[in-house]
Each structure stands twice: as structure tokens, then as C-alpha cells.
Amino acid sequence: MVGAGASAASAADKITIIVGGMEKQIYLPAVLTQQLGYFKDEGLDVELVNSRAGVEAENELLAGAVQGVVGFYDHTVDLQSKGKYIQSIVQFSQAPGEVELVSAKHPEIKSPADFKGATLGVTGLGSSTDFLTQYLAVRNGLKPGDYTLLPVGAGNTFIAAVKQDQIQAGMTTEPTIAKLLQTGEAKVLVDMRTPEKTKEALGGDYPAASFYVQSSWLEGHKDEAQKLANAFVKTMKFIAGHSAEEIADKMPKDYYA
């Protein structure tokens, strides 16, 4: 029998994880882990908090407001260059899952080389979509200043930016990609949803969605970190062994709204 003292200790040990866009399919493992009960199976009390972009999530982590982030691996590299040390515990994907979409209103944009003078949508300034967009531009001969980056988030805000011609092209993930392709309001310019397509676009591999924590937190919470890793790995095995329909059935009913 669990006593009241144990319950209080459990509540005090809540782990808060911020997700860099919970509606994004690339971060589905976070919500799915919670839905499958794998955090509880490991004896963890985990709260998931939504964020519009990975850069906002990393700021919350550095401020100590949360214990971990589900976001892109490239933030671990970027922050090390600034003297901040975070570590990825679990890697979810080998490709960004991102697509550079171009508005149907702008057929003149046929490749990233045509970004000159355009306003390009990213989830947030300093986000992974920002990093990737800038790299695509530089790789295709452009310089910073040849184009404008506009933070428009994902989902409905990204779609509205395309419809209102606030952006001529932009980087986003599923399910936003599918919605704009279905209506014909945008088309794929650069596809980074598979390792093969990513190598074509970037010239090499690009580890993407992951779970990371501050190195200092990891040193003092190795047991909790291992349990979190266990839960996420169970989820990745579940995804590998089940169909898309079976996975969707486990998600919250309003997740794909």
C-alpha cells in the first residue's frame, strides 16, 4: 500500500517536458508516450507543455522552468557554441520531416536560388526551421539579407500566412503540409521527410526530433533520465510495430483537428 508521504513525494517529483509544437507529426512520440501510459509505467509523473517553436522551448529549459524538451537535435549544437550545455537522450528521427513549401501564387520560385526578395515563413527566429531555411539559401548562392524570415508558427497560423501572401514560401511539417497540398494553395519545393531526400537537399544526414535536457540536470537525475529514455524507446518500438491507423487510434481525438 502506498502511503500519503509517498504520494506527496511523487507529486513533488513532477517532470515537465515542453514540446516544440505538440500538433506537429514529427513530435508525435511525446504525446503518444503519454497516451500509452509508458511514463506512468516507469513510475514518472510527466506533464507535457506545448510551445509554438523549438527556440521558445529551449529558452524555457535554460531558465529552469522545465526539465526537458522534445525538439530538434540542432539546438544542442547551437547552444554549445554559446556555452550552454544540453544533451540529447533519445533520438526520434533521422530526417527533419520538414518541407519547404512555395505558395501557388508564386510559380516564379522554382528552387531556393529564387528566394531573393521573398519573405520566407519559419516557426520562430532561431528555430530549426530558421537554421534549415538559411542553409538552403546559402547552399543555393544567396546571402543573408537577400530574403526576409518571418516567424509564423505552424498549423493554422502558417496556412493563414500563405493565404494572405505574408509569405511566398515557408518551412513546415505534417499535418500542415498535407492541408496546403490538398487545397492546392502550395506545392513542395524541397522535401526533407526521408533520409534520402534530406541528403539530396542538404548534402548529408540531419538528425532531427529528439528529447534533450540540460547536462547539469542529467548529472543529478540519472535515474529519472533513464526512465524517460525507457518510456520513449518503448514508444518508438510501438510505432515501428503498428500501422498508422493503430497509432492514430491511440492519439487524442482532437489531435488531428
N, C-alpha and C positions, 0 to 999 in steps of 0.2 A: 504493500500500500504506500502511495506517495503522500508524504506529509505536507502541511502548509508551507513549511520552510523551504522545501524543495521546489514548490510551485513558485514561490517568490523569487528564488534564485534563478529559475528558468525565465521568468518574466524580465529579470534584470539583465539577462544574457541575450536579449533580442539582437539579432544581426540584421541590419538594414542594408539592402542592396539597391542601388539606383541603376535603372536600365535606360540606356541612351535612345529611347524611343520604343516603348513596350509594344506599340502597334506594328513595328517592323518585323517582317518574317525572319530576318537574319537573327533577331534576338528572341525568337520563339522558345528556345530551350529554357530560358529563365522562367517564363510563365508556365510552361509545360512541367517543369520540375516541381513547381508548387502544386499544380493541379493533380499530379500523380502521387503526391504525398511523400516524395522522396526526402525532402528536408526534414519532415516530421519523423520519418523512418530512421534518420540519423540522429534524432534527439535534438534537432535545431528548431528554434523559433525565428523564422525568417520573414521579414517584411520586404516586399518589392515596391519601389517607388518609381514612378515614371518621370522621364526627363525628355525635353524636346530634342536634345542633341548630346553627343558624347562629350563635347567640351564642357557643357554645363555639369555633366555627371562627374567629370574629373575634378572640377572645382569643388564640388561637394565633398569628394573623397579627400582632397588635400586639406580642406577645412575641418576634417574630422567629423562631419555631420553624418556620414555613412561609413560602413566598414568595407564595402566592396562595390565594384562597378561591373556591369555587363556592357561592354563597349568594344571598340576596335583596339587591336594589339598595338597599332602605331602610336597610340597615346603613351604607351610605356617607353617607347624610344624617344619621343618628343620631350617628355618630362625629364628623362635622364639628362638630356642636353641642357636642361635648365636647373640641374642639381636636385631634382626631386626624384625619389626612388620608389617605383612601384613594380610589382611583378605579376605576370600572368600565371594563374594557377591551372586553368583549363582553357584549352583552345577549342572553339566550336566549329570553325570552318577554315578551309584552305583558300577561299576566294572571297573577295569583298561582298559579293551579292549585289553590287551596285550597278546601275545603268546610267549612262549619260543620255538623257532624252532630249530631243530637239522638238520645239513647237512646230506643229503643222503649218503655222503662219510664216515660218522662216525656212523654206526649202533651200535658200542660199547657203545655209550651214550644212555642209556635206562631210566635214571632219573637224577635229579640234583646231586645225590650222585656220578655220574660218571663224574662230571665236573673237577675232579682233573687232572691237567696238561693241560687242554684245554684253548683255547682263546675264550672268550665269547663276542659277539657283544652287545653294548649298544649305545643309541643315542649320549650320551655325558657323560663324567665323572661328577658325582654329579647330574645326571639326575634321573628322576623317574625310568627309566629302570635300571639304576645303583643300586638304592636302592632295587628294587624288585629282581634283579638278586642276589645281595649279600644276601638278606634274604632267597631266595630259597636255596642257597648254605649252609648257616649256619643251616637252618632248616633240611637239609639233612646231617648234620655231618661234613661239611667242614669248613676250617678256611681261613681267608684272606691270600693270598699267595699260596694257593693250586691251584689257577687258575689265569688267566690274563684277565682283562677287556680292551676291545679295542673300542674306540668311532668310530662308522662307520655311524652315522646318520640313516636315514630311506630311503625307496624307492629304487632308483637305486643304491645308494652307499652301502646300506645293501645287496642288491642282488649280487652286484659285489664282496663283501667281502665273501659271501658264495661260489660263483662260483670259486673264486681264492683261496679258502681254507685259507683265512686270519683268518676266524673264524670257529670254529667247531659247535657252537651253538650261538644263539643270540635272543634278545627280540625285538619284533616289533609289529606293528599294521596293520590293514587293510588300504589300499589295498595290502600292501607288502606281507602279509600272503598269500592271495589268489594267487598272482602271483607265489610264490615259490612252493605252493602246486600243482598248475596246471601243472607246468613243471616237478614236481617230484624231484626237487633239494633239498627239505627239507620236514620234517614232523613235526607234532605237538608233543612237549614233555610235555609242561604244558600249559593248556588253562585257561585264565583269562578273557574271553569275557562275562561271565554272573556272577551274584552274587553267584549262586550255585557253579560254577566251581572255582570261586575265593576263596570261603570258603574252598573248598577241598584243594586248593594249598597253601593257606596262613593261614588257621585256623580261619578266620574271615572276616568281611566286609572290603573293602578297597575303600573309596571314591576316585574318580579319577578326570576326566576332570572337570575343574571349571573356573570361572572368578574371579581373585583376584587383589587387589590394595594395595598400602601402607596405613596403618592405618592413617597416618598423612594426606594423600591426601583425604581420606574418610571424615575425620573430617571437612575439609574445602570445600568439594564438595558434600554434601549430596543430593542436588537436582539432579546433574548430575549422581551420583551413582544410585539413584532411577530410573532415566530414562533409564540408561543402563540395570539395572535389569529388568525393564518392557519390554524392547526390547528382551532380551534373553528369558524371560519367554514366551513371545508370540511365539518365535521360537520353544521352547520345546513343546508348545501346538500344533503348526503346525505339528511338527514331529510326535507327538502322534496320530494326526488325519488324516495322509496321508500315502499313500503307498510309498515303496522305489522308485518306478518308478516316482511318482509325485514329490518326494523330489529331485531326480536326475535331473529331468526336470528343476528345479529352479536353479541348480548349474551352474557355468561357464562351457562352453562346453569342455574346456581343463582340467577341474579339475581332471578327472579320467585318464588322459593320462599317 
